[in-house]
Protein backbone atom coordinates (compact mmCIF):
# COMPACT_ATOMS: atom_id res chain seq x y z
CA UNK A 1 0.00 0.00 0.00
CA UNK A 2 1.33 3.44 -0.95
CA UNK A 3 2.33 6.07 1.54
CA UNK A 4 -0.34 8.37 0.18
CA UNK A 5 -2.93 5.78 1.20
CA UNK A 6 -1.67 5.71 4.77
CA UNK A 7 -1.81 9.47 4.91
CA UNK A 8 -5.34 9.38 3.68
CA UNK A 9 -6.51 6.84 6.24
CA UNK A 10 -4.78 8.73 8.97
CA UNK A 11 -6.60 11.90 8.04
CA UNK A 12 -9.89 10.01 7.60
CA UNK A 13 -10.57 7.59 10.48
CA UNK A 14 -13.73 6.31 8.81
CA UNK A 15 -11.56 4.33 6.36
CA UNK A 16 -9.21 2.91 9.00
CA UNK A 17 -11.20 -0.33 9.52
CA UNK A 18 -9.72 -3.37 7.89
CA UNK A 19 -11.75 -5.41 5.42
CA UNK A 20 -12.13 -6.12 1.74
CA UNK A 21 -15.38 -4.25 1.39
CA UNK A 22 -13.96 -1.00 2.72
CA UNK A 23 -13.54 0.01 -0.90
CA UNK A 24 -17.19 -0.73 -1.71
CA UNK A 25 -20.50 0.51 -0.26
CA UNK A 26 -21.03 1.83 3.24
CA UNK A 27 -21.82 -0.58 6.03
CA UNK A 28 -23.96 -0.19 9.08
CA UNK A 29 -22.08 1.54 11.78
CA UNK A 30 -20.12 3.74 9.40
CA UNK A 31 -19.85 7.35 10.27
CA UNK A 32 -22.20 9.58 8.28
CA UNK A 33 -20.02 12.07 6.50
CA UNK A 34 -22.89 14.55 6.18
CA UNK A 35 -23.38 14.74 9.89
CA UNK A 36 -27.15 14.39 9.54
CA UNK A 37 -27.36 11.02 11.25
CA UNK A 38 -28.71 9.15 8.23
CA UNK A 39 -26.97 6.27 6.55
CA UNK A 40 -27.79 4.99 3.05
CA UNK A 41 -26.67 1.40 3.13
CA UNK A 42 -26.69 0.36 -0.58
CA UNK A 43 -25.95 3.49 -2.57
CA UNK A 44 -22.38 3.80 -3.82
CA UNK A 45 -20.63 7.14 -3.92
CA UNK A 46 -18.34 7.93 -6.82
CA UNK A 47 -16.77 10.60 -4.68
CA UNK A 48 -15.62 8.12 -2.11
CA UNK A 49 -14.64 5.59 -4.76
CA UNK A 50 -12.30 8.15 -6.27
CA UNK A 51 -10.82 8.90 -2.86
CA UNK A 52 -10.20 5.23 -2.03
CA UNK A 53 -8.72 4.18 -5.37
CA UNK A 54 -4.92 4.16 -5.17
CA UNK A 55 -4.54 5.86 -8.55
CA UNK A 56 -7.12 8.46 -7.71
CA UNK A 57 -5.64 8.96 -4.29
CA UNK A 58 -2.25 9.71 -5.75
CA UNK A 59 -3.70 12.27 -8.14
CA UNK A 60 -5.99 13.84 -5.60
CA UNK A 61 -3.19 13.96 -3.08
CA UNK A 62 -0.75 15.48 -5.56
CA UNK A 63 -3.04 18.01 -7.22
CA UNK A 64 -3.95 19.90 -4.05
CA UNK A 65 -0.26 20.09 -3.21
CA UNK A 66 0.50 21.71 -6.57
CA UNK A 67 -2.34 24.15 -6.17
CA UNK A 68 -1.23 24.82 -2.64
CA UNK A 69 2.34 25.36 -3.79
CA UNK A 70 1.28 27.82 -6.49
CA UNK A 71 -1.01 29.66 -4.16
CA UNK A 72 1.74 29.76 -1.58
CA UNK A 73 4.21 31.36 -4.08
CA UNK A 74 1.68 33.95 -5.12
CA UNK A 75 0.77 34.63 -1.58
CA UNK A 76 4.36 34.91 -0.41
CA UNK A 77 5.29 37.58 -3.09
CA UNK A 78 5.36 40.90 -1.33
CA UNK A 79 4.12 44.11 -2.97
CA UNK A 80 7.71 45.33 -3.29
CA UNK A 81 8.78 42.15 -5.03
CA UNK A 82 5.84 42.34 -7.38
CA UNK A 83 6.70 45.94 -8.26
CA UNK A 84 10.30 44.94 -8.91
CA UNK A 85 9.26 42.01 -11.10
CA UNK A 86 6.88 44.16 -13.16
CA UNK A 87 9.51 46.87 -13.48
CA UNK A 88 12.05 44.38 -14.83
CA UNK A 89 9.48 43.03 -17.27
CA UNK A 90 8.67 46.55 -18.45
CA UNK A 91 12.37 47.35 -18.91
CA UNK A 92 12.87 44.18 -20.96
CA UNK A 93 9.96 45.13 -23.21
CA UNK A 94 11.38 48.62 -23.67
CA UNK A 95 14.78 47.16 -24.51
CA UNK A 96 13.27 44.84 -27.12
CA UNK A 97 11.33 47.71 -28.69
CA UNK A 98 14.40 49.93 -28.82
CA UNK A 99 16.49 47.17 -30.39
CA UNK A 100 13.79 46.60 -33.00
CA UNK A 101 13.62 50.34 -33.78
CA UNK A 102 17.40 50.50 -34.01
CA UNK A 103 17.44 47.60 -36.48
CA UNK A 104 14.74 49.22 -38.61
CA UNK A 105 16.51 52.60 -38.50
CA UNK A 106 19.79 50.96 -39.46
CA UNK A 107 18.11 49.16 -42.35
CA UNK A 108 16.48 52.38 -43.58
CA UNK A 109 19.76 54.26 -43.23
CA UNK A 110 21.61 51.60 -45.20
CA UNK A 111 18.86 51.60 -47.83
CA UNK A 112 18.93 55.38 -48.21
CA UNK A 113 22.71 55.41 -48.25
CA UNK A 114 22.68 52.72 -50.92
CA UNK A 115 20.22 54.68 -53.04
CA UNK A 116 22.21 57.88 -52.66
CA UNK A 117 25.40 56.08 -53.61
CA UNK A 118 23.64 54.59 -56.63
CA UNK A 119 22.42 58.03 -57.68
CA UNK A 120 25.91 59.50 -57.35
CA UNK A 121 27.40 56.65 -59.38
CA UNK A 122 24.62 57.04 -61.94
CA UNK A 123 25.33 60.76 -62.26
CA UNK A 124 29.02 60.01 -62.80
CA UNK A 125 28.26 57.31 -65.33
CA UNK A 126 29.98 54.66 -63.23
CA UNK A 127 26.99 52.47 -62.41
CA UNK A 128 26.87 49.34 -64.53
CA UNK A 129 24.42 46.52 -63.94
CA UNK A 130 25.89 43.31 -65.26
CA UNK A 131 22.86 41.45 -66.56
CA UNK A 132 23.84 40.54 -70.11
CA UNK A 133 25.54 37.30 -69.05
CA UNK A 134 22.24 36.05 -67.63
CA UNK A 135 20.11 36.72 -70.72
CA UNK A 136 18.95 33.81 -72.84
CA UNK A 137 17.20 33.86 -76.24
CA UNK A 138 13.40 34.07 -76.04
CA UNK A 139 11.18 31.33 -77.37
CA UNK A 140 9.57 32.46 -80.66
CA UNK A 141 6.15 31.55 -79.26
CA UNK A 142 6.64 34.09 -76.45
CA UNK A 143 7.15 37.03 -78.80
CA UNK A 144 3.94 39.00 -79.22
CA UNK A 145 2.93 41.37 -82.00
CA UNK A 146 0.50 44.29 -81.67
CA UNK A 147 -1.13 45.52 -84.88
CA UNK A 148 -3.23 48.64 -85.32
CA UNK A 149 -1.43 51.16 -87.56
CA UNK A 150 -2.18 51.16 -91.28
CA UNK A 151 1.27 52.45 -92.29
CA UNK A 152 4.83 51.76 -91.03
CA UNK A 153 5.64 52.34 -87.38
CA UNK A 154 8.17 55.16 -87.06
CA UNK A 155 8.67 55.58 -83.29
CA UNK A 156 7.53 54.36 -79.88
CA UNK A 157 8.03 54.90 -76.15
CA UNK A 158 7.28 52.85 -73.03
CA UNK A 159 5.75 54.47 -69.95
CA UNK A 160 8.00 54.57 -66.84
CA UNK A 161 5.86 51.94 -65.08
CA UNK A 162 6.19 49.56 -68.09
CA UNK A 163 2.41 49.17 -68.30
CA UNK A 164 1.77 51.02 -71.57
CA UNK A 165 3.36 51.61 -74.96
CA UNK A 166 2.77 54.62 -77.19
CA UNK A 167 3.42 54.14 -80.89
CA UNK A 168 3.19 56.46 -83.89
CA UNK A 169 3.30 55.86 -87.63
CA UNK A 170 3.31 57.36 -91.08
CA UNK A 171 -0.50 57.29 -90.98
CA UNK A 172 -0.17 60.24 -88.53
CA UNK A 173 -1.94 58.34 -85.76
CA UNK A 174 -0.89 57.64 -82.16
CA UNK A 175 -1.97 54.50 -80.30
CA UNK A 176 -1.71 53.78 -76.60
CA UNK A 177 -1.36 50.05 -75.86
CA UNK A 178 -1.76 47.96 -72.74
CA UNK A 179 1.36 45.80 -72.44
CA UNK A 180 -0.34 43.02 -70.48
CA UNK A 181 -3.31 42.41 -72.77
CA UNK A 182 -1.96 43.84 -76.01
CA UNK A 183 -5.18 45.81 -76.48
CA UNK A 184 -5.58 49.41 -77.59
CA UNK A 185 -6.42 51.79 -74.77
CA UNK A 186 -6.70 54.95 -76.83
CA UNK A 187 -6.21 56.02 -80.44
CA UNK A 188 -5.47 59.56 -81.62
CA UNK A 189 -6.36 59.45 -85.33
CA UNK A 190 -4.27 61.20 -87.93
CA UNK A 191 -5.68 63.90 -90.14
CA UNK A 192 -5.34 64.70 -93.82
CA UNK A 193 -3.05 67.37 -95.15
CA UNK A 194 -4.84 70.72 -95.21
CA UNK A 195 -7.01 69.99 -92.17
CA UNK A 196 -4.52 71.40 -89.63
CA UNK A 197 -6.90 74.20 -88.58
CA UNK A 198 -9.71 71.89 -87.50
CA UNK A 199 -8.00 68.57 -86.73
CA UNK A 200 -6.64 67.93 -83.21
CA UNK A 201 -3.55 65.87 -83.95
CA UNK A 202 -0.94 65.34 -86.61
CA UNK A 203 -1.56 65.63 -90.33
CA UNK A 204 1.95 64.55 -91.42
CA UNK A 205 4.23 61.59 -90.75
CA UNK A 206 5.21 61.41 -87.09
CA UNK A 207 8.97 60.83 -86.83
CA UNK A 208 9.70 60.92 -83.09
CA UNK A 209 8.17 60.88 -79.62
CA UNK A 210 9.22 61.14 -75.97
CA UNK A 211 7.60 60.71 -72.56
CA UNK A 212 8.58 62.50 -69.35
CA UNK A 213 10.20 60.46 -66.58
CA UNK A 214 7.12 60.88 -64.35
CA UNK A 215 4.81 59.74 -67.14
CA UNK A 216 2.88 63.01 -67.19
CA UNK A 217 3.63 64.40 -70.64
CA UNK A 218 3.94 62.83 -74.09
CA UNK A 219 5.64 64.80 -76.89
CA UNK A 220 5.43 63.97 -80.61
CA UNK A 221 7.14 65.57 -83.64
CA UNK A 222 6.21 65.38 -87.31
CA UNK A 223 7.25 66.23 -90.87
CA UNK A 224 5.25 69.49 -90.70
CA UNK A 225 7.83 70.95 -88.26
CA UNK A 226 5.37 70.68 -85.37
CA UNK A 227 5.77 69.41 -81.80
CA UNK A 228 2.61 68.44 -79.95
CA UNK A 229 2.30 67.92 -76.22
CA UNK A 230 -0.24 65.48 -74.80
CA UNK A 231 -1.39 64.42 -71.37
CA UNK A 232 -0.12 60.85 -71.32
CA UNK A 233 -2.80 59.45 -69.03
CA UNK A 234 -5.84 60.71 -70.93
CA UNK A 235 -4.22 61.43 -74.34
CA UNK A 236 -5.66 64.94 -74.15
CA UNK A 237 -3.99 67.52 -76.38
CA UNK A 238 -2.33 70.33 -74.41
CA UNK A 239 0.08 72.44 -76.47
CA UNK A 240 1.57 72.89 -79.92
CA UNK A 241 5.17 74.07 -80.27
CA UNK A 242 6.23 75.78 -83.48
CA UNK A 243 9.59 77.21 -84.41
CA UNK A 244 11.52 74.54 -86.26
CA UNK A 245 11.97 75.13 -90.00
CA UNK A 246 12.37 71.45 -90.84
CA UNK A 247 10.94 68.09 -89.88
CA UNK A 248 11.23 67.32 -86.16
CA UNK A 249 13.39 64.18 -86.02
CA UNK A 250 14.29 63.79 -82.34
CA UNK A 251 12.67 64.46 -78.95
CA UNK A 252 13.75 63.80 -75.37
CA UNK A 253 12.66 64.94 -71.92
CA UNK A 254 15.40 65.66 -69.44
CA UNK A 255 15.06 63.05 -66.69
CA UNK A 256 13.42 64.34 -63.51
CA UNK A 257 12.17 67.51 -65.21
CA UNK A 258 9.71 68.70 -67.84
CA UNK A 259 12.42 70.33 -69.97
CA UNK A 260 12.13 69.09 -73.55
CA UNK A 261 14.91 68.91 -76.14
CA UNK A 262 14.03 68.74 -79.84
CA UNK A 263 16.15 68.10 -82.94
CA UNK A 264 15.24 68.88 -86.51
CA UNK A 265 16.26 68.54 -90.14
CA UNK A 266 16.86 72.32 -89.96
CA UNK A 267 20.14 71.37 -88.16
CA UNK A 268 19.13 73.00 -84.89
CA UNK A 269 18.43 71.90 -81.32
CA UNK A 270 15.70 73.67 -79.35
CA UNK A 271 14.99 73.68 -75.63
CA UNK A 272 11.42 74.01 -74.30
CA UNK A 273 9.75 74.26 -70.90
CA UNK A 274 6.59 72.21 -71.10
CA UNK A 275 5.22 73.24 -67.70
CA UNK A 276 5.31 76.89 -68.78
CA UNK A 277 4.41 76.17 -72.41
CA UNK A 278 7.48 78.15 -73.31
CA UNK A 279 10.42 78.21 -75.72
CA UNK A 280 13.84 78.58 -74.05
CA UNK A 281 16.68 78.63 -76.60
CA UNK A 282 18.12 77.31 -79.86
CA UNK A 283 21.50 75.63 -80.41
CA UNK A 284 23.38 75.36 -83.72
CA UNK A 285 26.35 73.31 -84.84
CA UNK A 286 25.45 70.38 -87.09
CA UNK A 287 26.16 70.68 -90.80
CA UNK A 288 23.40 68.32 -91.94
CA UNK A 289 19.96 67.11 -90.90
CA UNK A 290 19.91 65.81 -87.32
CA UNK A 291 18.58 62.25 -87.26
CA UNK A 292 18.48 61.36 -83.55
CA UNK A 293 18.59 62.84 -80.04
CA UNK A 294 18.70 61.57 -76.46
CA UNK A 295 19.22 62.84 -72.91
CA UNK A 296 19.26 61.72 -69.27
CA UNK A 297 19.32 63.73 -66.04
CA UNK A 298 22.26 66.06 -66.75
CA UNK A 299 21.55 69.40 -68.39
CA UNK A 300 22.85 68.16 -71.71
CA UNK A 301 21.76 66.13 -74.72
CA UNK A 302 23.45 64.06 -77.44
CA UNK A 303 22.64 64.09 -81.13
CA UNK A 304 23.43 62.16 -84.32
CA UNK A 305 24.27 64.41 -87.27
CA UNK A 306 23.32 62.19 -90.17
CA UNK A 307 25.47 62.87 -93.23
CA UNK A 308 27.80 65.31 -91.45
CA UNK A 309 29.28 62.20 -89.79
CA UNK A 310 29.40 63.65 -86.27
CA UNK A 311 28.02 62.84 -82.85
CA UNK A 312 27.66 65.86 -80.58
CA UNK A 313 27.26 66.37 -76.86
CA UNK A 314 25.51 69.64 -76.06
CA UNK A 315 26.27 71.22 -72.68
CA UNK A 316 23.26 73.47 -72.28
CA UNK A 317 24.37 75.44 -69.22
CA UNK A 318 27.90 76.05 -70.55
CA UNK A 319 26.56 76.81 -74.04
CA UNK A 320 29.20 74.53 -75.53
CA UNK A 321 29.36 71.32 -77.55
CA UNK A 322 31.72 68.38 -78.00
CA UNK A 323 32.18 66.88 -81.47
CA UNK A 324 32.91 63.18 -82.10
CA UNK A 325 33.88 61.34 -85.31
CA UNK A 326 33.94 57.63 -86.03
CA UNK A 327 31.36 56.36 -88.55
CA UNK A 328 31.97 56.22 -92.28
CA UNK A 329 28.32 56.79 -93.26
CA UNK A 330 25.20 58.60 -92.15
CA UNK A 331 24.67 58.30 -88.39
CA UNK A 332 20.95 57.54 -88.13
CA UNK A 333 20.36 56.68 -84.46
CA UNK A 334 21.80 57.37 -81.02
CA UNK A 335 21.05 56.34 -77.42
CA UNK A 336 22.67 57.09 -74.05
CA UNK A 337 23.65 54.04 -71.97
CA UNK A 338 24.48 56.17 -68.94
CA UNK A 339 25.68 59.73 -68.34
CA UNK A 340 29.14 58.92 -69.68
CA UNK A 341 28.55 56.39 -72.48
CA UNK A 342 26.39 56.11 -75.60
CA UNK A 343 25.75 53.86 -78.60
CA UNK A 344 25.18 54.83 -82.22
CA UNK A 345 24.25 53.10 -85.48
CA UNK A 346 24.86 54.13 -89.08
CA UNK A 347 24.05 53.17 -92.64
CA UNK A 348 27.62 51.87 -93.02
CA UNK A 349 26.37 48.87 -91.01
CA UNK A 350 28.43 49.66 -87.90
CA UNK A 351 27.52 49.96 -84.23
CA UNK A 352 29.79 52.13 -82.07
CA UNK A 353 30.24 52.57 -78.32
CA UNK A 354 31.40 55.99 -77.13
CA UNK A 355 32.60 57.77 -74.01
CA UNK A 356 31.84 61.48 -73.66
CA UNK A 357 35.51 61.92 -72.70
CA UNK A 358 36.94 60.41 -75.93
CA UNK A 359 36.60 61.86 -79.42
CA UNK A 360 36.83 58.43 -81.06
CA UNK A 361 34.67 55.33 -80.42
CA UNK A 362 35.72 53.01 -77.61
CA UNK A 363 34.54 50.08 -79.70
CA UNK A 364 33.22 49.58 -83.23
CA UNK A 365 31.53 46.53 -84.75
CA UNK A 366 31.53 46.80 -88.53
CA UNK A 367 28.86 44.99 -90.51
CA UNK A 368 27.03 44.33 -87.26
CA UNK A 369 24.07 42.83 -89.10
CA UNK A 370 25.90 41.22 -92.00
CA UNK A 371 25.85 42.08 -95.67
CA UNK A 372 23.74 41.54 -98.77
CA UNK A 373 24.50 41.52 -102.48
CA UNK A 374 26.72 39.57 -104.83
CA UNK A 375 30.25 38.57 -103.95
CA UNK A 376 32.67 41.42 -104.32
CA UNK A 377 30.00 44.12 -104.18
CA UNK A 378 28.39 43.26 -100.85
CA UNK A 379 26.69 46.05 -98.98
CA UNK A 380 26.18 46.10 -95.20
CA UNK A 381 22.68 46.14 -93.80
CA UNK A 382 21.85 49.58 -92.50
CA UNK A 383 21.58 49.92 -88.74
CA UNK A 384 18.31 51.81 -88.42
CA UNK A 385 17.79 51.83 -84.63
CA UNK A 386 19.64 51.28 -81.35
CA UNK A 387 18.52 50.98 -77.74
CA UNK A 388 20.25 50.71 -74.38
CA UNK A 389 19.09 49.36 -71.05
CA UNK A 390 20.11 52.27 -68.87
CA UNK A 391 23.07 51.80 -66.50
CA UNK A 392 23.65 48.26 -67.72
CA UNK A 393 25.90 46.31 -70.07
CA UNK A 394 23.07 45.44 -72.48
CA UNK A 395 22.21 47.14 -75.77
CA UNK A 396 20.22 46.25 -78.87
CA UNK A 397 20.38 47.20 -82.53
CA UNK A 398 17.92 46.88 -85.39
CA UNK A 399 18.66 46.65 -89.08
CA UNK A 400 16.82 46.26 -92.33
CA UNK A 401 17.53 44.97 -95.79
CA UNK A 402 15.89 45.39 -99.14
CA UNK A 403 16.33 41.69 -99.88
CA UNK A 404 15.26 39.69 -96.81
CA UNK A 405 13.75 39.89 -93.36
CA UNK A 406 15.40 42.00 -90.70
CA UNK A 407 16.62 41.18 -87.23
CA UNK A 408 17.11 42.62 -83.79
CA UNK A 409 20.51 41.91 -82.24
CA UNK A 410 21.10 41.97 -78.48
CA UNK A 411 24.67 42.73 -77.40
CA UNK A 412 26.78 42.53 -74.26
CA UNK A 413 29.12 45.46 -73.61
CA UNK A 414 32.64 44.55 -72.54
CA UNK A 415 34.45 45.89 -69.51
CA UNK A 416 34.60 49.71 -69.59
CA UNK A 417 32.57 49.52 -72.83
CA UNK A 418 35.63 48.54 -74.85
CA UNK A 419 34.00 45.73 -76.77
CA UNK A 420 30.70 44.28 -78.02
CA UNK A 421 29.80 40.62 -77.84
CA UNK A 422 26.68 39.33 -79.66
CA UNK A 423 24.23 37.49 -77.40
CA UNK A 424 21.37 36.48 -79.69
CA UNK A 425 19.27 37.66 -82.63
CA UNK A 426 15.50 37.88 -83.00
CA UNK A 427 14.21 37.74 -86.61
CA UNK A 428 11.45 40.19 -87.47
CA UNK A 429 9.65 41.01 -90.66
CA UNK A 430 10.21 44.56 -91.87
CA UNK A 431 12.29 47.66 -91.19
CA UNK A 432 13.21 48.01 -87.52
CA UNK A 433 12.51 51.73 -87.13
CA UNK A 434 12.49 52.00 -83.34
CA UNK A 435 13.77 50.03 -80.34
CA UNK A 436 13.15 50.54 -76.63
CA UNK A 437 13.99 48.59 -73.48
CA UNK A 438 11.48 48.59 -70.63
CA UNK A 439 12.66 50.32 -67.44
CA UNK A 440 12.68 47.02 -65.56
CA UNK A 441 14.62 45.26 -68.30
CA UNK A 442 11.92 42.60 -68.60
CA UNK A 443 11.21 43.12 -72.28
CA UNK A 444 12.34 44.86 -75.47
CA UNK A 445 9.94 46.53 -77.91
CA UNK A 446 10.59 46.90 -81.62
CA UNK A 447 8.57 49.14 -83.95
CA UNK A 448 8.54 47.58 -87.42
CA UNK A 449 7.20 48.71 -90.78
CA UNK A 450 7.27 48.07 -94.50
CA UNK A 451 9.38 51.20 -95.07
CA UNK A 452 12.19 53.11 -93.38
CA UNK A 453 10.95 55.86 -91.10
CA UNK A 454 12.80 58.63 -92.97
CA UNK A 455 12.09 57.64 -96.57
CA UNK A 456 10.80 55.19 -99.14
CA UNK A 457 13.98 53.77 -100.64
CA UNK A 458 12.55 50.22 -100.47
CA UNK A 459 9.23 48.70 -99.55
CA UNK A 460 8.82 45.19 -98.16
CA UNK A 461 5.31 44.13 -99.13
CA UNK A 462 5.47 40.89 -97.13
CA UNK A 463 6.27 42.77 -93.90
CA UNK A 464 3.61 43.78 -91.39
CA UNK A 465 3.32 47.16 -89.70
CA UNK A 466 3.30 46.47 -85.99
CA UNK A 467 5.04 46.26 -82.64
CA UNK A 468 7.03 43.25 -81.46
CA UNK A 469 7.23 42.73 -77.69
CA UNK A 470 10.29 40.57 -77.02
CA UNK A 471 10.67 39.10 -73.51
CA UNK A 472 14.16 39.20 -72.00
CA UNK A 473 14.49 35.87 -70.24
CA UNK A 474 17.22 35.29 -67.66
CA UNK A 475 18.95 32.28 -66.20
CA UNK A 476 17.19 31.59 -62.87
CA UNK A 477 20.35 30.56 -61.05
CA UNK A 478 22.29 33.78 -61.52
CA UNK A 479 21.03 36.90 -59.71
CA UNK A 480 21.51 40.38 -61.07
CA UNK A 481 24.76 42.03 -60.10
CA UNK A 482 25.85 45.62 -59.82
CA UNK A 483 29.36 46.68 -60.62
CA UNK A 484 31.10 50.02 -60.18
CA UNK A 485 32.91 50.71 -63.40
CA UNK A 486 36.45 51.99 -63.11
FENBEL-V129365 format. One record per helix or strand of 2 or more residues. SS is the DSSP state (@ for helix, = for strand). FROM is the first residue (numbers start at 0). LEN is the number of residues. If there is no record, write none. Layout:
# FENBEL-V129365
ss=SS from=FROM len=LEN
ss=SS from=FROM len=LEN
This chain:
# FENBEL-V129365
ss=@ from=2 len=9
ss=@ from=12 len=3
ss=@ from=19 len=4
ss=@ from=45 len=7
ss=@ from=53 len=23
ss=@ from=78 len=46
ss== from=126 len=4
ss=@ from=131 len=3
ss== from=134 len=2
ss=@ from=139 len=3
ss== from=143 len=3
ss== from=152 len=6
ss== from=163 len=6
ss== from=173 len=5
ss== from=183 len=5
ss== from=205 len=6
ss== from=216 len=6
ss== from=226 len=5
ss== from=235 len=6
ss== from=247 len=6
ss== from=258 len=6
ss== from=267 len=6
ss== from=277 len=7
ss== from=291 len=3
ss== from=299 len=5
ss== from=309 len=6
ss== from=319 len=6
ss== from=330 len=6
ss== from=340 len=6
ss== from=350 len=5
ss== from=362 len=3
ss== from=370 len=2
ss== from=378 len=2
ss== from=381 len=7
ss== from=393 len=7
ss== from=405 len=8
ss=@ from=414 len=3
ss== from=419 len=9
ss== from=430 len=7
ss== from=442 len=7
ss== from=465 len=6
ss== from=472 len=2
ss== from=480 len=4
